[in-house]
Amino acid sequence: MQDTSKQYDAIISTCRSLFINKMKDYGSAWRILRLPSLTDQIFIKAQRIRSLQQNEIRKVNEGEESEFIGIINYCIMALIQIDKGVVAQPDLETDEATKLYDEKVALTKQLMLDKNHDYGEAWREMRVASLTDLILQKLLRVKQIEDNSGKTIVSEGIDANYQDMINYAVFAMIHLKD
């Protein structure tokens, strides 16, 4: 499991670096996005990954890895939005946004470590395509919860689904690098 932790950190380091660089380019313009908009952005990325996995011809020269990075970063943005709420104007500087990013990653990684312990690293036997399908399933669940005004009867909330999507995307990226 120690390898998983190190591999996880390496993937997140790549995602975090891109997040910081985009913050420097665009600021926190993403702070105006409502959760359904972020969910739809994640859905587009996951759908493109599935399309890349199914189609032999690619017309855009970007592979699955960049889309998984997008899923991770958009999910982290969504987790931040859940806590801070949506704003009318960008309101976070890079340092504060990075601190919030790191907090969400720490919670999500701990969830992964706990589940990984209980499941015995079962994800290592899974295919990238299956992880993609699980992300899409989680997205459909989130959309349904959003359509229900955030209310659930017996299910975990939206935040847990975003965390699972982050972890599935990290697992997929680990597989792609191996």
Secondary structure, DSSP 4 states (H G I P E B T S, - for coil): -HHHHHHHHHHHHHHHHHHHHHHHHHTTGGGG--HHHHHHHHHHHHHHHHHHHH-S--SSS--HHHHHHHHHHHHHHHHHHHHH---SS----HHHHHHHHHHHHHHHHHHHHHHHHHHTSGGGGS-HHHHHHHHHHHHHHHHHHHHTTT--SSS--HHHHHHHHHHHHHHHHHHHH-
